[in-house]
């Protein structure tokens, strides 16, 4: 199992319910393909660096997970065929230094989600 971080941007025109459904769908794809989700972050709506498909803003999500490499292939295939996702990026953490940085980001994401729940 390798350590990964995936970021994806949804169209800003989606309703909160539709955004939640897409986010849960992506989490299901990871879990059904042998992945283990460690932490998630809902960054919210942000201005894009440049317009994408005439959108200047997008709703950002980050998922930190452990999975075999085949999971990433399937995840990126799903990203490409999902119209509501306008951008995505997946990062693999390999070295010990990278994995320690990944663990720090996971801890930060967990603390942030606890604050939001309270």
GUVOBA-564839 format. One record per atom (N, C-alpha, C, O): residue number from 0; residue in three letters; atom name; x, y, z. Coordinates in steps of 0.001 Angstrom, whole numbers, plus 500000, padded with zeros to 6 digits. Each point is the difference from the previous one (the first is absolute). Layout:
N
    k    r   a       x       y       z
  NUM  ala  CA       X       Y       Z
...
***
This chain:
118
    k    r   a       x       y       z
    0  unk   N  500848  498811  500000
    0  unk  CA  499152  501189  500000
    0  unk   C  500884  501240  500000
    0  unk   O  500911  500130  500818
    1  unk   N  498814  500754  498276
    1  unk  CA  500756  501241  499891
    1  unk   C  499164  501162  500531
    1  unk   O  498783  499892  500148
    2  unk   N  501892  501217  500133
    2  unk  CA  499343  501190  500535
    2  unk   C  499707  500970  498851
    2  unk   O  500872  500288  499180
    3  unk   N  497891  500208  500775
    3  unk  CA  499587  500909  498935
    3  unk   C  499203  501168  500558
    3  unk   O  499428  499945  501088
    4  unk   N  500564  501110  498113
    4  unk  CA  499144  501159  500247
    4  unk   C  499359  500307  498658
    4  unk   O  500687  500080  498982
    5  unk   N  498003  500091  501014
    5  unk  CA  499340  500370  498761
    5  unk   C  499199  501271  500238
    5  unk   O  499319  500143  501015
    6  unk   N  500774  500763  498042
    6  unk  CA  499253  501249  500058
    6  unk   C  499138  500044  498754
    6  unk   O  500466  499681  498906
    7  unk   N  498275  500714  501254
    7  unk  CA  499162  500181  498826
    7  unk   C  499134  501236  500179
    7  unk   O  499674  500400  501117
    8  unk   N  499961  500195  497748
    8  unk  CA  499236  501241  499991
    8  unk   C  498678  499742  499289
    8  unk   O  499968  499532  498862
    9  unk   N  498937  500785  501837
    9  unk  CA  498667  499841  499421
    9  unk   C  499499  501336  499450
    9  unk   O  500418  501068  500447
   10  unk   N  498690  498850  498588
   10  unk  CA  499392  501212  499436
   10  unk   C  499276  500765  501111
   10  unk   O  499364  499379  500851
   11  unk   N  500718  501937  499160
   11  unk  CA  499358  500786  501059
   11  unk   C  498481  500090  499862
   11  unk   O  499326  500473  500914
   12  unk   N  500134  499083  497962
   12  unk  CA  498561  500097  499771
   12  unk   C  499207  498870  500665
   12  unk   O  498770  500029  499995
   13  unk   N  501911  498989  500570
   13  unk  CA  499312  498878  500637
   13  unk   C  499387  500432  501335
   13  unk   O  500519  500890  500673
   14  unk   N  498388  498477  499693
   14  unk  CA  499401  500266  501309
   14  unk   C  500838  499299  501071
   14  unk   O  500823  499139  499689
   15  unk   N  498961  501237  501573
   15  unk  CA  500743  499371  501091
   15  unk   C  499756  498493  500026
   15  unk   O  500913  499219  500269
   16  unk   N  497852  500384  499451
   16  unk  CA  499655  498575  499993
   16  unk   C  500752  499258  498888
   16  unk   O  500507  498900  500219
   17  unk   N  499562  501704  498594
   17  unk  CA  500718  499379  498879
   17  unk   C  501494  499906  500298
   17  unk   O  500633  498996  499674
   18  unk   N  499936  502042  500944
   18  unk  CA  501417  499982  500367
   18  unk   C  500274  498872  500988
   18  unk   O  500988  499277  499869
   19  unk   N  498139  500580  501116
   19  unk  CA  500145  498941  501003
   19  unk   C  499928  498622  499341
   19  unk   O  500771  499104  500344
   20  unk   N  498299  500727  498702
   20  unk  CA  499865  498725  499296
   20  unk   C  501271  499660  499215
   20  unk   O  500462  498860  500038
   21  unk   N  500103  502115  499256
   21  unk  CA  501221  499763  499219
   21  unk   C  501174  499673  500923
   21  unk   O  500794  499106  499707
   22  unk   N  499314  501618  501406
   22  unk  CA  501070  499758  500971
   22  unk   C  499893  498582  500554
   22  unk   O  501001  499287  500071
   23  unk   N  497797  500301  500319
   23  unk  CA  499783  498646  500523
   23  unk   C  500249  498940  498922
   23  unk   O  500499  498916  500302
   24  unk   N  499156  501390  498446
   24  unk  CA  500238  499076  498900
   24  unk   C  501497  499748  499815
   24  unk   O  500420  498859  499803
   25  unk   N  500384  502204  500259
   25  unk  CA  501453  499858  499851
   25  unk   C  500560  499181  501165
   25  unk   O  500879  499161  499799
   26  unk   N  498622  501074  501405
   26  unk  CA  500458  499214  501150
   26  unk   C  499655  498523  499806
   26  unk   O  500804  499127  500329
   27  unk   N  498011  500591  499141
   27  unk  CA  499590  498611  499736
   27  unk   C  500927  499338  498977
   27  unk   O  500375  498838  500160
   28  unk   N  499991  501895  498799
   28  unk  CA  500890  499456  498967
   28  unk   C  501316  499564  500638
   28  unk   O  500511  498921  499700
   29  unk   N  500033  501916  501177
   29  unk  CA  501263  499669  500667
   29  unk   C  499833  498745  500852
   29  unk   O  500823  499087  499932
   30  unk   N  498116  500867  500870
   30  unk  CA  499800  498869  500911
   30  unk   C  499682  498705  499263
   30  unk   O  500480  498938  500397
   31  unk   N  498723  501125  498537
   31  unk  CA  499640  498792  499252
   31  unk   C  501186  499399  499258
   31  unk   O  499996  498816  499661
   32  unk   N  501019  502006  500089
   32  unk  CA  501183  499527  499267
   32  unk   C  501179  499734  500921
   32  unk   O  501153  500068  499575
   33  unk   N  498559  499630  501685
   33  unk  CA  501042  499577  500923
   33  unk   C  500703  501104  500761
   33  unk   O  501011  499751  500657
   34  unk   N  498471  501470  499267
   34  unk  CA  500618  501117  500702
   34  unk   C  499429  500205  501391
   34  unk   O  498896  499554  500311
   35  unk   N  501877  501129  500517
   35  unk  CA  499574  500325  501368
   35  unk   C  500113  501517  500160
   35  unk   O  501100  500550  499944
   36  unk   N  497762  500127  500256
   36  unk  CA  500003  501445  500164
   36  unk   C  500421  500330  501420
   36  unk   O  499430  499492  500965
   37  unk   N  501584  501372  499152
   37  unk  CA  500550  500356  501305
   37  unk   C  499423  501330  500475
   37  unk   O  499671  500143  501177
   38  unk   N  500202  500831  497921
   38  unk  CA  499451  501304  500357
   38  unk   C  499465  500688  498749
   38  unk   O  500406  499681  498883
   39  unk   N  498681  501264  501315
   39  unk  CA  499456  500784  498890
   39  unk   C  499955  501468  500402
   39  unk   O  499945  500339  501182
   40  unk   N  500081  500513  497816
   40  unk  CA  499888  501439  500230
   40  unk   C  499073  500594  498956
   40  unk   O  500117  499713  498809
   41  unk   N  498960  501119  501652
   41  unk  CA  499138  500775  499117
   41  unk   C  500544  501420  500047
   41  unk   O  499742  500734  500954
   42  unk   N  501000  499651  498035
   42  unk  CA  500652  501306  499977
   42  unk   C  498990  501112  499716
   42  unk   O  500182  501136  500440
   43  unk   N  498766  498540  498831
   43  unk  CA  498977  500986  499670
   43  unk   C  500199  500588  498616
   43  unk   O  500817  499522  499212
   44  unk   N  498418  501529  500507
   44  unk  CA  500057  500640  498689
   44  unk   C  501159  500989  499983
   44  unk   O  500136  500841  500889
   45  unk   N  500690  499038  498086
   45  unk  CA  501171  500867  499838
   45  unk   C  500071  500487  498559
   45  unk   O  499457  499380  499085
   46  unk   N  501219  501731  500740
   46  unk  CA  500239  500530  498665
   46  unk   C  501058  499129  499320
   46  unk   O  501014  499654  500606
   47  unk   N  498742  500004  498152
   47  unk  CA  500955  499210  499216
   47  unk   C  501115  500901  499490
   47  unk   O  499791  501201  499824
   48  unk   N  501373  498246  499940
   48  unk  CA  501133  500770  499487
   48  unk   C  499699  500549  498603
   48  unk   O  500481  501070  499629
   49  unk   N  498731  498196  499613
   49  unk  CA  499597  500422  498660
   49  unk   C  498649  499350  499712
   49  unk   O  499683  498958  500573
   50  unk   N  499509  501653  498536
   50  unk  CA  498679  499418  499704
   50  unk   C  500107  498597  499405
   50  unk   O  500835  499739  499134
   51  unk   N  498307  499371  501345
   51  unk  CA  499911  498640  499480
   51  unk   C  498551  499771  499601
   51  unk   O  499100  500119  500831
   52  unk   N  500671  499555  497908
   52  unk  CA  498648  499790  499481
   52  unk   C  499097  501187  500342
   52  unk   O  498833  499817  500347
   53  unk   N  501706  501389  499556
   53  unk  CA  499313  501269  500277
   53  unk   C  499672  500218  501478
   53  unk   O  499285  500945  500334
   54  unk   N  501223  498197  500558
   54  unk  CA  499807  500187  501438
   54  unk   C  501219  500707  500568
   54  unk   O  501136  499676  499653
   55  unk   N  498623  501289  501221
   55  unk  CA  501105  500702  500651
   55  unk   C  500173  499553  501445
   55  unk   O  500986  500350  500648
   56  unk   N  498058  498876  499856
   56  unk  CA  500065  499493  501365
   56  unk   C  499718  498498  499972
   56  unk   O  499433  499480  499039
   57  unk   N  500973  499832  502036
   57  unk  CA  499747  498570  500093
   57  unk   C  499985  499581  501458
   57  unk   O  500574  500680  500850
   58  unk   N  498773  498205  499443
   58  unk  CA  499925  499466  501366
   58  unk   C  501072  498922  500143
   58  unk   O  499972  498982  499309
   59  unk   N  500969  501259  501598
   59  unk  CA  501159  499125  500174
   59  unk   C  499788  498964  501107
   59  unk   O  499456  500309  501061
   60  unk   N  500982  498460  498674
   60  unk  CA  499988  498913  500985
   60  unk   C  501354  499297  499970
   60  unk   O  500618  499873  498943
   61  unk   N  499842  499668  502232
   61  unk  CA  501234  499214  500081
   61  unk   C  499699  498718  500774
   61  unk   O  499312  500032  501021
   62  unk   N  501203  498849  498493
   62  unk  CA  499857  498720  500696
   62  unk   C  501399  499405  500168
   62  unk   O  500743  499867  499028
   63  unk   N  499610  499777  502208
   63  unk  CA  501264  499322  500299
   63  unk   C  499666  498526  500177
   63  unk   O  499113  499655  500781
   64  unk   N  501590  499472  498500
   64  unk  CA  499673  498577  500076
   64  unk   C  501214  499120  499748
   64  unk   O  501027  500440  499484
   65  unk   N  498812  498282  500903
   65  unk  CA  501002  498965  499725
   65  unk   C  499338  499012  499055
   65  unk   O  498843  499623  500187
   66  unk   N  501903  499961  498794
   66  unk  CA  499404  499100  499019
   66  unk   C  501063  499406  499092
   66  unk   O  501112  500519  499909
   67  unk   N  498537  498377  499413
   67  unk  CA  500897  499473  498966
   67  unk   C  499930  500906  498759
   67  unk   O  499051  500770  499855
   68  unk   N  501926  499145  499270
   68  unk  CA  500059  500892  498833
   68  unk   C  498816  499812  499049
   68  unk   O  499633  500931  499283
   69  unk   N  499771  497884  500702
   69  unk  CA  498857  499767  499110
   69  unk   C  498808  500882  500389
   69  unk   O  499192  500367  499147
   70  unk   N  500702  499967  502134
   70  unk  CA  498913  500858  500465
   70  unk   C  500114  501382  499366
   70  unk   O  498996  500591  499604
   71  unk   N  502216  499914  500303
   71  unk  CA  500221  501331  499433
   71  unk   C  499621  500019  498521
   71  unk   O  499420  500974  499519
   72  unk   N  500905  497956  499764
   72  unk  CA  499637  499928  498582
   72  unk   C  498488  500082  499826
   72  unk   O  499509  500730  499138
   73  unk   N  499753  498520  501681
   73  unk  CA  498543  500016  499915
   73  unk   C  499451  501358  500425
   73  unk   O  499066  500513  499382
   74  unk   N  501504  500069  501663
   74  unk  CA  499550  501300  500489
   74  unk   C  500158  501066  498917
   74  unk   O  499091  500799  499776
   75  unk   N  502042  499216  499564
   75  unk  CA  500234  500999  498966
   75  unk   C  499135  499745  498765
   75  unk   O  499626  500942  499301
   76  unk   N  500059  497812  500430
   76  unk  CA  499061  499696  498904
   76  unk   C  498633  500593  500316
   76  unk   O  499355  500588  499131
   77  unk   N  500204  499257  502117
   77  unk  CA  498708  500554  500443
   77  unk   C  500024  501528  499916
   77  unk   O  499033  500613  499547
   78  unk   N  502066  499998  500886
   78  unk  CA  500118  501459  499911
   78  unk   C  499796  500478  498565
   78  unk   O  499292  500979  499761
   79  unk   N  501325  498334  499293
   79  unk  CA  499946  500430  498595
   79  unk   C  498601  499898  499408
   79  unk   O  499642  500801  499136
   80  unk   N  499562  498234  501308
   80  unk  CA  498665  499830  499411
   80  unk   C  498900  500695  500796
   80  unk   O  498840  499969  499590
   81  unk   N  501495  500656  501538
   81  unk  CA  499010  500699  500807
   81  unk   C  499967  501464  499581
   81  unk   O  500965  500732  500217
   82  unk   N  497930  499693  499185
   82  unk  CA  499884  501352  499458
   82  unk   C  500107  501095  501063
   82  unk   O  500490  501091  499711
   83  unk   N  499062  498633  501503
   83  unk  CA  499975  501013  501051
   83  unk   C  501394  500329  500544
   83  unk   O  500178  501023  500662
   84  unk   N  500804  498124  499066
   84  unk  CA  501370  500233  500464
   84  unk   C  500759  500730  498898
   84  unk   O  500176  499480  498899
   85  unk   N  500279  501760  501424
   85  unk  CA  500671  500797  498973
   85  unk   C  501528  499887  500064
   85  unk   O  500674  500295  499013
   86  unk   N  499882  499286  502126
   86  unk  CA  501441  499766  500130
   86  unk   C  500249  498982  501103
   86  unk   O  499209  499871  500934
   87  unk   N  501899  499411  498945
   87  unk  CA  500383  499055  501052
   87  unk   C  501501  499811  499982
   87  unk   O  500668  500275  499004
   88  unk   N  499849  499250  502118
   88  unk  CA  501427  499722  500118
   88  unk   C  500180  498952  501092
   88  unk   O  499372  500093  501054
   89  unk   N  501473  498916  498707
   89  unk  CA  500306  498980  500998
   89  unk   C  501510  499976  500207
   89  unk   O  500773  499963  499043
   90  unk   N  499629  500059  502223
   90  unk  CA  501420  500004  500345
   90  unk   C  500321  498735  500783
   90  unk   O  499267  499622  500913
   91  unk   N  501844  499720  498721
   91  unk  CA  500461  498812  500713
   91  unk   C  501161  500400  500898
   91  unk   O  500910  500704  499562
   92  unk   N  499066  498853  501685
   92  unk  CA  501073  500264  500949
   92  unk   C  500798  498717  500185
   92  unk   O  499455  498989  500444
   93  unk   N  501852  501043  499213
   93  unk  CA  500800  498781  500003
   93  unk   C  501097  499966  501056
   93  unk   O  500128  499010  500722
   94  unk   N  500654  502041  499380
   94  unk  CA  501136  499975  500923
   94  unk   C  499529  500181  501444
   94  unk   O  498883  500452  500247
   95  unk   N  501977  499191  500695
   95  unk  CA  499655  500163  501420
   95  unk   C  499693  501453  500331
   95  unk   O  499081  500288  500766
   96  unk   N  501689  500622  498658
   96  unk  CA  499775  501430  500225
   96  unk   C  498617  500407  499478
   96  unk   O  499268  500727  500671
   97  unk   N  500385  498804  498140
   97  unk  CA  498692  500296  499412
   97  unk   C  498870  499436  500853
   97  unk   O  498989  500668  500218
   98  unk   N  501182  498107  500264
   98  unk  CA  498951  499357  500802
   98  unk   C  499797  500740  501311
   98  unk   O  498868  500125  500468
   99  unk   N  502213  500371  500136
   99  unk  CA  499860  500801  501228
   99  unk   C  499228  501281  499718
   99  unk   O  499159  500405  500802
  100  unk   N  501115  500232  498076
  100  unk  CA  499265  501207  499612
  100  unk   C  498525  499664  499774
  100  unk   O  499121  500762  500403
  101  unk   N  500606  498097  498953
  101  unk  CA  498632  499542  499764
  101  unk   C  499277  499814  501331
  101  unk   O  498848  500410  500145
  102  unk   N  501832  498967  500838
  102  unk  CA  499398  499771  501314
  102  unk   C  499669  501314  500699
  102  unk   O  498972  500101  500669
  103  unk   N  501891  500910  499183
  103  unk  CA  499721  501318  500588
  103  unk   C  498766  500631  499361
  103  unk   O  499171  500592  500691
  104  unk   N  500714  499278  498000
  104  unk  CA  498829  500549  499313
  104  unk   C  498724  499282  500420
  104  unk   O  498946  500623  500129
  105  unk   N  501150  498067  500085
  105  unk  CA  498848  499216  500458
  105  unk   C  499563  500482  501382
  105  unk   O  498809  500182  500252
  106  unk   N  502151  500021  500633
  106  unk  CA  499686  500485  501353
  106  unk   C  499321  501365  499941
  106  unk   O  499022  500249  500705
  107  unk   N  501508  500633  498446
  107  unk  CA  499397  501329  499854
  107  unk   C  498564  499897  499483
  107  unk   O  499113  500712  500471
  108  unk   N  500666  498402  498561
  108  unk  CA  498659  499820  499431
  108  unk   C  499040  499446  501053
  108  unk   O  498841  500411  500067
  109  unk   N  501644  498657  500754
  109  unk  CA  499148  499428  501061
  109  unk   C  499637  501058  501032
  109  unk   O  498854  500061  500445
  110  unk   N  502114  500779  499946
  110  unk  CA  499727  501076  500961
  110  unk   C  498987  500977  499430
  110  unk   O  499097  500450  500706
  111  unk   N  501053  499880  498012
  111  unk  CA  499089  500929  499347
  111  unk   C  498584  499444  499955
  111  unk   O  499042  500739  500226
  112  unk   N  500810  497970  499486
  112  unk  CA  498659  499413  499939
  112  unk   C  499361  499931  501386
  112  unk   O  498782  500123  500123
  113  unk   N  502028  499681  500924
  113  unk  CA  499471  500003  501360
  113  unk   C  499497  501386  500382
  113  unk   O  498973  500122  500668
  114  unk   N  501738  500926  498914
  114  unk  CA  499575  501371  500274
  114  unk   C  498675  500305  499316
  114  unk   O  499126  500647  500578
  115  unk   N  500732  498880  498180
  115  unk  CA  498783  500244  499245
  115  unk   C  498804  499276  500610
  115  unk   O  498879  500507  499951
  116  unk   N  501349  498313  500622
  116  unk  CA  498919  499234  500626
  116  unk   C  499520  500641  501292
  116  unk   O  498824  499900  500350
  117  unk   N  502091  500760  500359
  117  unk  CA  499669  500594  501311
  117  unk   C  499187  501267  499883
  117  unk   O  499650  500606  501013
***
